[in-house]
Structures are given as C-alpha cells and as structure tokens.
Amino acid sequence: MKKLILGLAVTAGTLAFAQQKTSSSPVSFGVKGGMNVSSLSNGADLSDSKSKIGFNAGVFANIPLASSFSVQPEVIYNDLGSKVTREYSVLGNTYKDEYSRNLGYVAVPVMFQYNATPDFFFEAGPEFGFLVSANDKFKSSTNSNTNSHVASLNKDDFKTFNFGIGLGAGYYFTQNLGITARYTAGLTDIYKNNSGDAVKNNVFQVGLAYKFK
C-alpha cells in the first residue's frame, strides 16, 4: 500500500510539473480500452500455463511537455493472470479441462511519450498496480457436456502492490480516435512468502483510445 501511495504521489507530482510547463498547450483527457494477453512467469507449478485473454479499460490525461514530448498518466482496470488447458481421451470420450487464474488490478501507468509524427508516438514508463480481486475459474468439458465454477482466492496470499515497466506505441487516425499497443513486464512477485522463483505479471495490450477535444 505504501508503494501504491508513492506511485500516486509521483503521478500527482508529474501532473503538477507538467501543467506548469504547458500553459500554451492544452491538456487533453480521454478514455481507452481493449484486450489483454497476460501470463504469469517463473512459477514452478505453471510449467504448462499459457496466455490468458482479458481486458483493460480506463481513463487518461495527455499533457504536452514540449512539441514532441508528453506525459500520459492513466487509471485503468487490468484483468491479468494465466490459463492452463489440458485435453485427453478415456474410453472413447474426449475430455478438456481449462483452468484460469484471474487477477484484477487497478493500475496507474505513467507513460512518457515521444511523438515521432503528429499522429504516431512511442511510449515508456512505470506502472503502479493495486490488487482488487483474485479468483480461479475451472471449466471441464466431456464431449458435449460442460461444467464450470469460480473459486475466490484469499487476497492475503498475494502482494497488494504490483510494479511493472511498460513499452508501447500508438497511432491516431483522427484528432480523437487512435489505436494503441503496449507490453508491460512485471518486476515484483505477486505472492507473499514465496519460497520458490518469483511469479510476475506480464501483459500485452492492444486497444482503442479516444481523446475529448
């Protein structure tokens, strides 16, 4: 929690500094959302885990610092985790078991953007996250029969704070509407009291952004 508060303080400080530098350049606000392709790394029990499809959605402020540079703090909801799928046959019956670990975070990325052209940009920066939900979903299929259930996890087993570094790019088709892509590599272990290798969040995001002007 202390690290999350520090992250929010950094965001607020960045906003205050940027606003002083951009009296002639308007700050723009917007909304964004899209698809997550997430995974969990280095878990001894995750040797057969695959990427999980999820989503992200939130708001942002784009603050010009100079003609080619801007800073973009965001507040987004991130659906992260991983997925395991196993298929096998027994006595002529085909079985398919799917297990996914679903971790929900409220994330605060602070992206520093370089505008290569007025419409195309590169970005990089830190992301501070706060865990708000954790559950496992199980789905079992036998031929045409399917059963599924969701089990809530004890959030006390997980670290509340998540920190990562993001790298991405984006292109605005119009002054308002653009497409974005970003990869964020987690740097902190998601578990408390982990005696094995650190398990970290990793996610590739692609989506749309809309600026209000």
C-alpha positions as CSV (number, residue, x, y, z in Angstrom):
1,M,0.0,0.0,0.0
2,K,2.8,2.4,0.8
3,K,4.3,1.8,-2.6
4,L,1.0,2.4,-4.3
5,I,0.6,5.7,-2.4
6,L,4.1,6.6,-3.5
7,G,3.2,5.8,-7.1
8,L,0.1,8.0,-6.9
9,A,2.2,10.8,-5.4
10,V,4.7,10.5,-8.3
11,T,1.7,10.8,-10.7
12,A,0.4,13.9,-8.9
13,G,3.8,15.5,-8.9
14,T,4.2,14.8,-12.6
15,L,0.9,16.4,-13.3
16,A,1.7,19.5,-11.3
17,F,5.1,19.9,-13.0
18,A,3.7,19.3,-16.5
19,Q,0.9,21.8,-16.1
20,Q,3.4,24.5,-15.2
21,K,5.2,23.7,-18.5
22,T,2.2,23.6,-20.8
23,S,0.4,26.9,-20.4
24,S,0.2,27.3,-24.2
25,S,-0.6,23.6,-24.9
26,P,-3.9,22.2,-23.7
27,V,-4.2,19.1,-21.6
28,S,-6.5,16.5,-23.2
29,F,-8.5,13.9,-21.5
30,G,-9.8,10.6,-22.8
31,V,-10.9,7.0,-22.4
32,K,-9.3,3.8,-23.5
33,G,-10.0,0.1,-23.5
34,G,-9.0,-3.1,-25.2
35,M,-7.7,-6.7,-25.0
36,N,-5.1,-8.1,-22.6
37,V,-3.0,-11.1,-23.4
38,S,-1.5,-11.9,-20.0
39,S,0.8,-14.5,-18.5
40,L,2.5,-15.4,-15.2
41,S,6.2,-16.0,-15.3
42,N,8.6,-18.3,-13.5
43,G,6.1,-20.3,-11.4
44,A,7.3,-23.9,-10.6
45,D,3.6,-25.0,-10.9
46,L,3.0,-23.1,-14.1
47,S,5.2,-25.1,-16.5
48,D,2.2,-25.7,-18.8
49,S,0.5,-22.4,-18.4
50,K,-0.5,-20.3,-21.4
51,S,-1.5,-16.8,-22.0
52,K,-5.0,-15.7,-20.9
53,I,-7.2,-13.3,-22.8
54,G,-8.6,-10.5,-20.7
55,F,-9.4,-6.8,-20.9
56,N,-8.4,-3.3,-19.8
57,A,-10.4,-0.1,-19.5
58,G,-9.9,3.3,-18.0
59,V,-9.2,7.0,-18.4
60,F,-6.2,9.1,-19.1
61,A,-4.8,12.7,-19.3
62,N,-2.3,13.6,-22.0
63,I,-0.1,16.5,-21.0
64,P,2.3,18.1,-23.6
65,L,5.7,18.9,-22.2
66,A,7.3,20.1,-25.5
67,S,6.4,20.0,-29.2
68,S,7.4,16.3,-29.4
69,F,7.1,15.1,-25.9
70,S,4.2,14.5,-23.5
71,V,3.3,12.6,-20.3
72,Q,0.2,10.4,-20.0
73,P,-0.9,9.3,-16.6
74,E,-3.7,6.8,-16.7
75,V,-6.1,5.0,-14.3
76,I,-7.2,1.6,-15.7
77,Y,-8.7,-1.7,-14.6
78,N,-6.4,-4.6,-15.7
79,D,-7.6,-8.2,-16.0
80,L,-4.4,-10.3,-15.6
81,G,-3.4,-13.9,-14.9
82,S,-2.8,-17.1,-16.9
83,K,-4.5,-20.1,-18.3
84,V,-3.9,-23.9,-18.4
85,T,-5.7,-26.2,-20.9
86,R,-5.4,-30.0,-20.9
87,E,-7.1,-32.4,-23.4
88,Y,-7.2,-36.2,-23.2
89,S,-9.3,-39.2,-24.2
90,V,-10.5,-42.0,-22.0
91,L,-12.5,-45.0,-23.3
92,G,-13.5,-43.1,-26.4
93,N,-14.6,-40.0,-24.5
94,T,-12.8,-36.7,-25.2
95,Y,-12.1,-34.5,-22.1
96,K,-11.0,-30.9,-22.0
97,D,-10.1,-29.2,-18.7
98,E,-9.4,-25.4,-18.6
99,Y,-8.1,-23.6,-15.5
100,S,-7.5,-19.8,-15.4
101,R,-6.1,-17.7,-12.6
102,N,-7.8,-14.2,-12.8
103,L,-6.2,-11.3,-11.0
104,G,-7.8,-7.9,-11.2
105,Y,-5.8,-4.7,-10.6
106,V,-6.4,-1.0,-10.6
107,A,-3.3,0.2,-12.4
108,V,-1.8,3.7,-12.6
109,P,0.6,3.8,-15.6
110,V,2.6,7.0,-16.2
111,M,3.7,6.9,-19.8
112,F,6.3,9.3,-21.2
113,Q,5.5,9.7,-24.9
114,Y,7.7,10.8,-27.9
115,N,5.7,12.0,-30.9
116,A,7.6,10.8,-33.9
117,T,4.9,12.5,-36.1
118,P,1.8,14.4,-35.1
119,D,-0.2,11.1,-35.3
120,F,2.3,8.4,-34.2
121,F,4.1,8.1,-30.9
122,F,6.3,5.8,-28.8
123,E,5.9,5.5,-25.1
124,A,7.6,4.1,-22.0
125,G,7.2,4.4,-18.3
126,P,6.3,2.8,-14.9
127,E,3.0,1.2,-13.9
128,F,1.8,1.0,-10.3
129,G,-0.9,-1.5,-9.6
130,F,-3.3,-2.4,-6.7
131,L,-4.8,-5.9,-6.4
132,V,-8.6,-5.7,-6.1
133,S,-9.7,-9.3,-6.9
134,A,-8.4,-12.8,-7.2
135,N,-10.2,-16.0,-8.3
136,D,-9.7,-19.3,-10.1
137,K,-12.1,-20.4,-12.8
138,F,-12.4,-24.1,-13.7
139,K,-14.2,-25.4,-16.8
140,S,-14.5,-29.1,-17.7
141,S,-15.9,-30.5,-20.9
142,T,-16.8,-34.1,-21.8
143,N,-17.9,-34.5,-25.4
144,S,-21.0,-32.1,-25.4
145,N,-21.3,-31.6,-21.6
146,T,-19.7,-28.6,-20.0
147,N,-19.4,-27.8,-16.3
148,S,-17.7,-24.7,-14.8
149,H,-17.3,-22.9,-11.4
150,V,-15.4,-20.0,-9.9
151,A,-13.5,-20.2,-6.7
152,S,-12.5,-17.0,-4.8
153,L,-8.9,-16.8,-3.6
154,N,-7.6,-15.4,-0.3
155,K,-6.1,-12.0,-1.3
156,D,-3.9,-12.2,1.8
157,D,-1.8,-14.7,-0.1
158,F,-1.0,-12.1,-2.7
159,K,1.0,-8.9,-2.5
160,T,-1.3,-5.9,-2.7
161,F,1.2,-3.8,-4.8
162,N,2.3,-4.7,-8.3
163,F,5.0,-2.7,-10.2
164,G,6.0,-3.0,-13.9
165,I,7.6,-1.2,-16.8
166,G,5.6,-0.5,-20.0
167,L,6.8,0.0,-23.5
168,G,4.5,0.7,-26.4
169,A,3.3,2.8,-29.4
170,G,0.2,4.3,-30.8
171,Y,-1.3,5.9,-33.9
172,Y,-4.2,8.4,-34.1
173,F,-6.4,8.0,-37.2
174,T,-8.1,11.3,-36.3
175,Q,-7.5,14.0,-33.7
176,N,-9.7,12.0,-31.4
177,L,-9.5,8.3,-32.2
178,G,-6.4,6.1,-32.1
179,I,-5.1,2.6,-31.7
180,T,-2.5,1.7,-29.0
181,A,-0.3,-1.3,-28.2
182,R,1.8,-1.8,-25.1
183,Y,3.8,-4.5,-23.3
184,T,4.2,-4.3,-19.6
185,A,6.7,-6.5,-17.8
186,G,6.1,-7.1,-14.1
187,L,9.1,-6.6,-11.7
188,T,7.5,-7.7,-8.4
189,D,6.5,-11.2,-7.2
190,I,2.7,-11.4,-7.0
191,Y,2.8,-13.8,-4.0
192,K,3.6,-13.2,-0.3
193,N,6.0,-15.6,1.4
194,N,7.0,-17.2,-1.9
195,S,9.8,-19.7,-1.3
196,G,10.3,-20.5,-5.0
197,D,11.1,-18.4,-8.0
198,A,9.3,-15.1,-8.2
199,V,6.0,-15.2,-10.2
200,K,5.4,-11.9,-12.1
201,N,2.7,-10.5,-14.2
202,N,3.3,-9.9,-17.9
203,V,0.8,-8.5,-20.3
204,F,0.5,-7.3,-23.9
205,Q,-2.3,-4.8,-24.5
206,V,-3.9,-3.6,-27.7
207,G,-6.9,-1.3,-27.9
208,L,-8.5,2.0,-28.8
209,A,-8.1,5.4,-27.2
210,Y,-10.5,8.4,-27.6
211,K,-9.5,11.9,-26.7
212,F,-12.1,14.5,-25.9
213,K,-11.2,17.8,-27.6
